[in-house]
Amino acid sequence: MVGEDVSEMLDLIAAQLKVVQIARLKKSCRRCERMVHVPAPSRPIPGSMAGAGLLAH
């Protein structure tokens, strides 16, 4: 074997979309008899389903 020639090529692999579920616990307050839950995390665009990675792409 004398050797080998190596060349490189750049390619773009199609992006993958993933659904990220955010679970928040709900509890019942015995004092005020209301349902309470942890606030949702902030989003890059309020009211949007797009995450930071999708917006950056």
Secondary structure, DSSP 8 states (H G I E B T S, - for coil): -------------------------EEE-TTT--EEE------SSTT----HHHHH-
